[in-house]
């Protein structure tokens, strides 16, 4: 796990977890990971488990930020219906909050493809009581940015350092600008305080 290394150097980690993955039976977790594009698939422990246990997630939440990465690591496209969105966002939030014993305020979208950002999902994220949501469209987070359109830059643990340097050079911020602009327009959500409070209550 990355948390000991973060703690060694005094960093606060943000860990986004597919809520349902935690409770998948150990022997079914590798298949679940492959079926839901959780990659790279870690090496299973002796009983086949690759996901954190409830106890490990609770412990992680004591020292770091734990956020939601949907229920099943599902891309939240416009093709999902209301029931699916409710399961992947609102009910998954409740499940993760029950596990860690505190509010879950941050959400992270799954995938970075343009089609994986749905308008109804964006509305559901706001209505479900999140304060922040993160996307994968590579941009510096500056004051005044929409808290539901916070961008991150994808980096994988097995990448060569030269690739990591390129990812962080700022070139991707420029390259992603047209895509980021289209997605931000699509997912920009303004709900009344009443709508937000009714769903979060």
Backbone as CSV, one residue per row, in Angstrom:
resi,resn,N_x,N_y,N_z,CA_x,CA_y,CA_z,C_x,C_y,C_z
1,UNK,0.843,-1.187,0.000,0.000,0.000,0.000,0.890,1.252,0.000
2,UNK,0.381,2.325,-0.590,1.173,3.555,-0.718,1.209,4.374,0.557
3,UNK,0.268,4.157,1.468,0.151,5.044,2.634,1.416,5.129,3.489
4,UNK,2.142,4.023,3.770,3.358,4.172,4.589,4.402,5.093,3.957
5,UNK,4.528,5.039,2.628,5.487,5.901,1.938,5.045,7.360,2.018
6,UNK,3.760,7.616,1.852,3.241,8.978,1.971,3.492,9.526,3.373
7,UNK,3.218,8.687,4.355,3.397,9.120,5.745,4.865,9.354,6.083
8,UNK,5.743,8.555,5.515,7.183,8.715,5.749,7.648,10.110,5.352
9,UNK,7.087,10.641,4.247,7.517,11.948,3.746,6.527,13.067,4.072
10,UNK,5.559,12.772,4.937,4.655,13.807,5.428,3.566,14.241,4.468
11,UNK,3.155,13.350,3.551,2.101,13.689,2.596,0.742,13.158,3.060
12,UNK,-0.292,13.883,2.702,-1.666,13.425,2.896,-2.121,12.771,1.601
13,UNK,-2.568,11.537,1.666,-3.026,10.826,0.478,-4.529,10.963,0.263
14,UNK,-4.923,10.907,-0.993,-6.347,10.864,-1.361,-6.572,9.511,-2.037
15,UNK,-7.384,8.686,-1.423,-7.625,7.332,-1.916,-9.087,7.197,-2.321
16,UNK,-9.318,6.890,-3.600,-10.681,6.754,-4.112,-10.984,5.280,-4.324
17,UNK,-12.043,4.821,-3.670,-12.315,3.392,-3.550,-13.660,3.037,-4.180
18,UNK,-13.694,1.998,-5.031,-14.990,1.457,-5.479,-15.642,0.741,-4.295
19,UNK,-16.726,1.278,-3.788,-17.260,0.843,-2.495,-17.641,-0.637,-2.452
20,UNK,-18.199,-1.159,-3.535,-18.650,-2.547,-3.514,-17.492,-3.539,-3.556
21,UNK,-16.371,-3.144,-4.119,-15.215,-4.029,-4.262,-14.740,-4.554,-2.902
22,UNK,-14.865,-3.729,-1.874,-14.398,-4.099,-0.535,-15.057,-5.386,-0.054
23,UNK,-16.346,-5.544,-0.360,-17.119,-6.669,0.173,-17.264,-7.839,-0.791
24,UNK,-16.625,-7.773,-1.955,-16.636,-8.914,-2.873,-15.850,-10.057,-2.211
25,UNK,-16.385,-11.284,-2.200,-15.648,-12.413,-1.604,-14.246,-12.534,-2.180
26,UNK,-13.297,-12.889,-1.324,-11.885,-12.901,-1.715,-11.629,-13.649,-3.011
27,UNK,-12.204,-14.847,-3.141,-11.925,-15.687,-4.308,-12.507,-15.111,-5.604
28,UNK,-13.406,-14.138,-5.479,-14.024,-13.537,-6.667,-13.413,-12.186,-7.029
29,UNK,-12.447,-11.730,-6.266,-11.957,-10.367,-6.462,-11.119,-10.184,-7.719
30,UNK,-10.312,-11.158,-8.073,-9.526,-11.027,-9.303,-10.453,-10.926,-10.508
31,UNK,-11.468,-11.771,-10.560,-12.434,-11.718,-11.663,-13.169,-10.376,-11.667
32,UNK,-13.572,-9.909,-10.487,-14.256,-8.620,-10.394,-13.359,-7.515,-10.950
33,UNK,-12.090,-7.540,-10.564,-11.155,-6.510,-11.035,-11.031,-6.532,-12.554
34,UNK,-10.889,-7.722,-13.125,-10.763,-7.830,-14.584,-12.048,-7.415,-15.290
35,UNK,-13.196,-7.796,-14.722,-14.491,-7.467,-15.333,-14.804,-5.977,-15.267
36,UNK,-14.200,-5.276,-14.294,-14.518,-3.862,-14.083,-13.328,-2.943,-14.369
37,UNK,-12.365,-3.455,-15.128,-11.227,-2.653,-15.595,-10.450,-1.996,-14.451
38,UNK,-10.258,-2.736,-13.372,-9.385,-2.295,-12.286,-8.009,-2.859,-12.601
39,UNK,-7.109,-2.007,-13.076,-5.808,-2.454,-13.576,-4.685,-1.563,-13.045
40,UNK,-3.469,-2.121,-12.907,-3.148,-3.543,-13.074,-3.681,-4.347,-11.899
41,UNK,-4.046,-5.604,-12.138,-4.591,-6.444,-11.083,-3.455,-6.847,-10.141
42,UNK,-3.574,-6.520,-8.847,-2.504,-6.871,-7.903,-2.372,-8.382,-7.720
43,UNK,-1.258,-8.795,-7.149,-1.067,-10.202,-6.819,-1.930,-10.541,-5.608
44,UNK,-2.770,-11.571,-5.700,-3.650,-11.904,-4.570,-2.856,-12.385,-3.360
45,UNK,-3.426,-12.206,-2.165,-2.803,-12.778,-0.981,-3.186,-14.254,-0.888
46,UNK,-2.890,-14.884,0.240,-3.066,-16.337,0.361,-4.507,-16.793,0.144
47,UNK,-5.477,-15.957,0.527,-6.881,-16.369,0.350,-7.518,-15.782,-0.901
48,UNK,-6.701,-15.148,-1.759,-7.202,-14.636,-3.027,-7.620,-13.182,-3.002
49,UNK,-7.477,-12.521,-1.854,-7.940,-11.143,-1.720,-6.962,-10.160,-2.359
50,UNK,-7.506,-9.167,-3.074,-6.680,-8.085,-3.608,-7.190,-6.707,-3.172
51,UNK,-8.438,-6.631,-2.728,-9.005,-5.363,-2.255,-8.682,-5.164,-0.781
52,UNK,-8.705,-3.908,-0.356,-8.566,-3.625,1.065,-9.753,-4.207,1.830
53,UNK,-9.521,-4.606,3.058,-10.613,-5.044,3.917,-11.314,-3.821,4.501
54,UNK,-12.468,-4.036,5.099,-13.163,-2.935,5.769,-12.270,-2.300,6.839
55,UNK,-11.586,-3.136,7.600,-10.721,-2.638,8.666,-9.583,-1.786,8.094
56,UNK,-9.005,-2.220,6.974,-7.925,-1.452,6.354,-8.424,-0.119,5.816
57,UNK,-9.637,-0.105,5.263,-10.205,1.148,4.761,-10.470,2.102,5.919
58,UNK,-10.998,1.580,7.025,-11.236,2.417,8.207,-9.930,3.009,8.736
59,UNK,-8.896,2.193,8.798,-7.593,2.658,9.275,-7.021,3.723,8.342
60,UNK,-7.170,3.499,7.039,-6.686,4.468,6.055,-7.375,5.815,6.236
61,UNK,-8.675,5.766,6.509,-9.460,6.998,6.646,-9.099,7.796,7.891
62,UNK,-8.418,7.168,8.839,-7.984,7.894,10.035,-6.824,8.828,9.735
63,UNK,-6.030,8.519,8.695,-4.819,9.283,8.413,-4.836,9.993,7.065
64,UNK,-5.757,9.600,6.198,-5.792,10.144,4.842,-7.230,10.439,4.442
65,UNK,-7.416,10.981,3.247,-8.748,11.230,2.702,-9.200,9.995,1.936
66,UNK,-10.368,9.486,2.270,-10.967,8.375,1.524,-12.184,8.912,0.795
67,UNK,-12.176,8.756,-0.533,-13.282,9.202,-1.356,-13.878,8.042,-2.138
68,UNK,-14.941,8.324,-2.852,-15.674,7.298,-3.601,-15.266,7.281,-5.069
69,UNK,-15.112,6.078,-5.589,-14.779,5.864,-7.007,-15.876,5.004,-7.636
70,UNK,-17.123,5.366,-7.363,-18.339,4.643,-7.743,-18.471,3.371,-6.907
71,UNK,-19.528,2.610,-7.134,-19.714,1.348,-6.403,-18.896,0.231,-7.021
72,UNK,-18.937,0.132,-8.352,-18.377,-1.013,-9.065,-17.289,-0.662,-10.066
73,UNK,-16.696,0.531,-9.919,-15.704,1.004,-10.888,-16.321,1.049,-12.290
74,UNK,-17.426,1.775,-12.367,-18.213,1.874,-13.598,-18.081,3.269,-14.187
75,UNK,-17.938,3.342,-15.484,-17.939,4.616,-16.184,-19.363,5.156,-16.226
76,UNK,-19.523,6.421,-15.853,-20.854,6.989,-15.624,-21.376,7.703,-16.864
77,UNK,-21.537,6.938,-17.926,-21.971,7.470,-19.217,-23.454,7.834,-19.193
78,UNK,-23.860,8.565,-20.227,-25.271,8.951,-20.343,-26.192,7.752,-20.535
79,UNK,-25.636,6.608,-20.903,-26.456,5.414,-21.128,-26.953,4.771,-19.831
80,UNK,-26.383,5.136,-18.692,-26.848,4.573,-17.426,-28.184,5.183,-17.039
81,UNK,-29.072,4.339,-16.495,-30.383,4.852,-16.078,-30.321,5.366,-14.635
82,UNK,-31.428,5.926,-14.158,-31.448,6.548,-12.836,-31.137,5.553,-11.726
83,UNK,-31.646,4.331,-11.846,-31.398,3.322,-10.814,-29.910,2.966,-10.744
84,UNK,-29.268,2.833,-11.906,-27.835,2.523,-11.935,-27.019,3.665,-11.327
85,UNK,-27.377,4.892,-11.666,-26.664,6.038,-11.116,-26.852,6.139,-9.606
86,UNK,-28.051,5.836,-9.142,-28.316,5.853,-7.705,-27.434,4.828,-6.985
87,UNK,-27.300,3.632,-7.579,-26.476,2.582,-6.996,-24.991,2.958,-7.021
88,UNK,-24.537,3.511,-8.129,-23.120,3.786,-8.303,-22.650,5.023,-7.537
89,UNK,-23.569,5.930,-7.231,-23.154,7.186,-6.603,-23.753,7.343,-5.201
90,UNK,-25.057,7.496,-5.109,-25.669,7.809,-3.810,-25.572,6.646,-2.823
91,UNK,-26.038,5.466,-3.235,-25.998,4.328,-2.305,-24.567,3.879,-2.027
92,UNK,-23.686,4.027,-3.008,-22.274,3.702,-2.781,-21.661,4.651,-1.755
93,UNK,-22.050,5.911,-1.795,-21.585,6.885,-0.794,-22.012,6.448,0.598
94,UNK,-23.283,6.050,0.745,-23.773,5.590,2.042,-23.013,4.352,2.514
95,UNK,-22.724,3.439,1.596,-21.993,2.212,1.940,-20.590,2.547,2.461
96,UNK,-19.898,3.437,1.759,-18.543,3.786,2.174,-18.553,4.562,3.494
97,UNK,-19.550,5.417,3.682,-19.661,6.154,4.945,-19.912,5.210,6.112
98,UNK,-20.698,4.178,5.868,-20.957,3.187,6.922,-19.667,2.460,7.295
99,UNK,-18.819,2.213,6.315,-17.559,1.501,6.567,-16.575,2.364,7.354
100,UNK,-16.408,3.620,6.957,-15.378,4.446,7.600,-15.897,5.244,8.788
101,UNK,-17.224,5.326,8.942,-17.787,6.011,10.095,-17.703,7.521,10.056
102,UNK,-17.653,8.076,8.845,-17.609,9.532,8.705,-18.112,9.903,7.305
103,UNK,-18.463,11.187,7.086,-18.948,11.589,5.763,-17.885,11.408,4.677
104,UNK,-18.327,11.027,3.502,-17.459,10.947,2.323,-17.798,12.155,1.448
105,UNK,-16.847,13.049,1.297,-17.121,14.317,0.628,-16.559,14.414,-0.769
106,UNK,-15.641,13.501,-1.135,-14.972,13.593,-2.439,-15.339,12.410,-3.325
107,UNK,-15.577,12.696,-4.590,-15.910,11.683,-5.589,-14.886,11.764,-6.712
108,UNK,-14.559,10.625,-7.306,-13.669,10.612,-8.466,-14.318,9.810,-9.592
109,UNK,-14.474,10.436,-10.744,-15.031,9.765,-11.914,-14.129,8.606,-12.338
110,UNK,-14.735,7.603,-12.944,-13.997,6.437,-13.451,-13.708,6.634,-14.930
111,UNK,-12.469,6.389,-15.334,-12.104,6.512,-16.743,-11.871,7.957,-17.137
112,UNK,-11.310,8.142,-18.306,-11.068,9.491,-18.782,-11.641,9.747,-20.159
113,UNK,-12.316,8.727,-20.717,-12.893,8.895,-22.062,-14.008,9.945,-22.016
114,UNK,-14.139,10.677,-23.080,-15.146,11.745,-23.091,-16.556,11.212,-22.848
115,UNK,-16.853,10.041,-23.404,-18.193,9.475,-23.251,-18.483,9.008,-21.826
116,UNK,-17.437,8.890,-20.986,-17.632,8.374,-19.630,-18.097,9.444,-18.640
117,UNK,-18.285,10.676,-19.124,-18.787,11.756,-18.281,-20.227,12.078,-18.682
118,UNK,-21.174,11.651,-17.860,-22.583,11.857,-18.181,-23.180,13.031,-17.429
119,UNK,-24.092,13.734,-18.083,-24.755,14.881,-17.462,-25.573,14.463,-16.240
120,UNK,-26.326,13.366,-16.363,-27.156,12.916,-15.236,-26.277,12.479,-14.068
121,UNK,-25.133,11.891,-14.352,-24.216,11.493,-13.288,-23.685,12.718,-12.559
122,UNK,-23.353,13.767,-13.305,-22.867,14.997,-12.684,-23.912,15.572,-11.731
123,UNK,-25.167,15.535,-12.147,-26.245,16.022,-11.292,-26.384,15.150,-10.049
124,UNK,-26.258,13.824,-10.233,-26.382,12.901,-9.115,-25.257,13.110,-8.092
125,UNK,-24.061,13.390,-8.556,-22.931,13.634,-7.657,-23.225,14.825,-6.757
126,UNK,-23.733,15.895,-7.334,-24.056,17.091,-6.548,-25.207,16.799,-5.588
127,UNK,-26.266,16.184,-6.095,-27.437,15.898,-5.265,-27.121,14.960,-4.105
128,UNK,-26.128,14.098,-4.288,-25.813,13.104,-3.262,-25.025,13.682,-2.089
129,UNK,-24.654,14.940,-2.174,-24.026,15.590,-1.034,-22.514,15.634,-1.051
130,UNK,-21.899,15.333,-2.180,-20.444,15.480,-2.277,-20.081,16.969,-2.319
131,UNK,-18.873,17.275,-1.869,-18.371,18.648,-1.921,-17.393,18.859,-3.062
132,UNK,-16.763,17.757,-3.523,-15.737,17.810,-4.557,-15.897,16.631,-5.496
133,UNK,-15.539,16.832,-6.753,-15.379,15.670,-7.629,-14.197,15.908,-8.564
134,UNK,-13.489,14.801,-8.814,-12.262,14.837,-9.602,-12.459,14.146,-10.940
135,UNK,-11.854,14.704,-11.982,-11.889,14.160,-13.330,-10.454,13.836,-13.759
136,UNK,-10.300,13.357,-14.972,-8.959,12.952,-15.450,-8.579,13.690,-16.720
137,UNK,-8.696,15.024,-16.684,-8.460,15.798,-17.897,-7.306,16.780,-17.770
138,UNK,-6.394,16.504,-16.848,-5.083,17.138,-16.772,-5.103,18.665,-16.809
139,UNK,-5.253,19.261,-15.624,-5.146,20.715,-15.504,-4.781,21.055,-14.066
140,UNK,-4.059,22.147,-13.896,-3.703,22.620,-12.559,-4.965,23.091,-11.849
141,UNK,-5.098,22.750,-10.580,-6.237,23.212,-9.790,-5.900,24.593,-9.233
142,UNK,-6.652,25.588,-9.664,-6.398,26.968,-9.276,-7.578,27.516,-8.469
143,UNK,-7.372,28.602,-7.714,-8.492,29.231,-7.005,-9.608,29.600,-7.978
144,UNK,-10.842,29.349,-7.570,-11.989,29.699,-8.397,-12.463,28.600,-9.324
145,UNK,-11.718,27.474,-9.395,-12.137,26.354,-10.241,-13.385,25.709,-9.636
146,UNK,-14.300,25.270,-10.489,-15.493,24.561,-10.040,-15.068,23.349,-9.207
147,UNK,-15.508,23.239,-7.942,-15.081,22.116,-7.098,-15.578,20.754,-7.590
148,UNK,-16.503,20.762,-8.550,-16.984,19.508,-9.126,-16.308,19.194,-10.465
149,UNK,-15.316,20.008,-10.813,-14.552,19.773,-12.036,-13.053,19.920,-11.765
150,UNK,-12.602,19.281,-10.702,-11.186,19.293,-10.355,-10.469,18.258,-11.211
151,UNK,-9.405,18.669,-11.868,-8.727,17.781,-12.807,-7.499,17.127,-12.163
152,UNK,-7.178,15.940,-12.622,-5.975,15.231,-12.175,-5.253,14.698,-13.402
153,UNK,-3.980,14.394,-13.227,-3.149,13.852,-14.302,-2.842,12.397,-13.994
154,UNK,-3.116,11.525,-14.930,-2.932,10.097,-14.713,-1.455,9.701,-14.751
155,UNK,-1.030,8.975,-13.707,0.328,8.429,-13.642,0.231,7.013,-13.111
156,UNK,0.878,6.073,-13.773,0.862,4.677,-13.346,2.185,4.306,-12.679
157,UNK,2.110,3.406,-11.705,3.280,3.040,-10.899,4.393,2.389,-11.720
158,UNK,4.039,1.726,-12.826,5.056,1.003,-13.601,5.621,1.828,-14.759
159,UNK,5.275,3.100,-14.861,5.783,3.938,-15.939,7.238,4.340,-15.687
160,UNK,7.996,4.489,-16.766,9.357,4.999,-16.696,9.321,6.452,-16.223
161,UNK,10.361,6.861,-15.515,10.406,8.216,-14.971,10.322,9.278,-16.057
162,UNK,10.855,8.988,-17.247,10.783,9.962,-18.349,9.331,10.213,-18.770
163,UNK,8.500,9.163,-18.720,7.083,9.312,-19.052,6.378,10.130,-17.977
164,UNK,6.710,9.878,-16.724,6.117,10.633,-15.618,6.463,12.115,-15.751
165,UNK,7.714,12.409,-16.076,8.122,13.809,-16.259,7.306,14.483,-17.360
166,UNK,7.094,13.747,-18.464,6.302,14.321,-19.550,4.871,14.574,-19.092
167,UNK,4.294,13.607,-18.376,2.921,13.763,-17.896,2.772,15.012,-17.029
168,UNK,3.807,15.330,-16.270,3.746,16.457,-15.338,4.316,17.754,-15.902
169,UNK,4.718,17.735,-17.162,5.382,18.901,-17.759,4.440,20.054,-18.069
170,UNK,3.151,19.783,-18.135,2.190,20.808,-18.520,1.714,20.666,-19.958
171,UNK,2.400,19.856,-20.746,1.991,19.661,-22.141,0.601,19.058,-22.235
172,UNK,0.305,18.105,-21.349,-1.018,17.479,-21.394,-2.119,18.477,-21.048
173,UNK,-1.823,19.430,-20.170,-2.820,20.450,-19.838,-3.267,21.191,-21.095
174,UNK,-2.292,21.482,-21.975,-2.594,22.172,-23.233,-3.318,21.236,-24.202
175,UNK,-2.817,20.006,-24.332,-3.400,19.047,-25.266,-4.850,18.698,-24.910
176,UNK,-5.140,18.653,-23.614,-6.476,18.245,-23.164,-7.474,19.403,-23.153
177,UNK,-7.028,20.622,-23.450,-7.913,21.776,-23.301,-9.223,21.645,-24.069
178,UNK,-9.231,21.290,-25.357,-10.514,21.189,-26.067,-11.453,20.141,-25.444
179,UNK,-10.896,18.975,-25.123,-11.711,17.926,-24.495,-12.225,18.382,-23.131
180,UNK,-11.355,18.988,-22.344,-11.721,19.452,-21.006,-12.850,20.483,-21.089
181,UNK,-12.750,21.356,-22.079,-13.783,22.392,-22.234,-15.140,21.758,-22.566
182,UNK,-15.138,20.770,-23.449,-16.403,20.106,-23.809,-16.998,19.377,-22.601
183,UNK,-16.162,18.674,-21.861,-16.651,17.918,-20.704,-17.142,18.865,-19.607
184,UNK,-16.413,19.946,-19.381,-16.837,20.893,-18.355,-18.184,21.521,-18.691
185,UNK,-18.406,21.807,-19.956,-19.713,22.345,-20.362,-20.819,21.328,-20.112
186,UNK,-20.524,20.085,-20.437,-21.526,19.021,-20.301,-21.873,18.740,-18.848
187,UNK,-20.871,18.823,-17.966,-21.077,18.405,-16.580,-21.252,19.568,-15.611
188,UNK,-21.318,20.789,-16.115,-21.526,21.938,-15.240,-22.941,21.878,-14.671
189,UNK,-23.023,21.795,-13.353,-24.320,21.591,-12.702,-24.542,22.670,-11.661
190,UNK,-25.682,23.328,-11.737,-26.090,24.283,-10.710,-27.438,23.824,-10.195
191,UNK,-27.452,23.371,-8.945,-28.687,22.941,-8.316,-29.045,23.907,-7.196
192,UNK,-30.325,24.006,-6.917,-30.739,24.847,-5.802,-30.291,24.212,-4.493
193,UNK,-30.144,25.030,-3.469,-29.765,24.509,-2.149,-30.808,23.515,-1.656
194,UNK,-32.069,23.758,-1.997,-33.135,22.847,-1.556,-32.953,21.461,-2.163
195,UNK,-32.655,21.393,-3.473,-32.455,20.100,-4.140,-31.294,19.331,-3.510
196,UNK,-30.198,20.050,-3.255,-29.021,19.414,-2.683,-29.297,18.913,-1.272
197,UNK,-29.942,19.739,-0.459,-30.203,19.362,0.929,-31.204,18.228,1.038
198,UNK,-32.198,18.195,0.146,-33.188,17.118,0.185,-32.537,15.778,-0.074
199,UNK,-31.597,15.698,-1.011,-30.972,14.421,-1.326,-29.962,14.015,-0.270
200,UNK,-29.238,14.989,0.271,-28.206,14.676,1.249,-28.796,14.325,2.619
201,UNK,-30.039,14.723,2.872,-30.664,14.489,4.192,-30.964,13.013,4.423
